[in-house]
Amino acid sequence: MTPYPGSPLYYQAIEQGLLSGCGDFYENRHVNSDLLAVNFTDLSDDDFHRCLLDANRRLMDNYFKRRKSSIREEMEKLYKGRDADFRGFRQS
């Protein structure tokens, strides 16, 4: 979650001392939307980012495993089934 200024979460972050204000958010914390802006967990920032890296590695591995399987199925239909409707491998 990202505590954008004006949101209830933003005011909660200020109350908890995790954020000092709007300038702190935009100038120091929200430097990249894929990185942690404010850590509301008990994990260190380094541990939190390690968890994000692990989760994203798993997502990407799963995506490419499924994509590879899908491409192989398309190839089977094309070459074994002589699929005349085949129009090239598509990104999906």
Secondary structure, DSSP 8 states (H G I E B T S, - for coil): ----TTSHHHHHHHHTTS---HHHIIIII-S-TTS-SS--SSS-HHHHHHHHHHHHHHHHHHHHHHHHHHHHHHHIIIIITT-TT-------
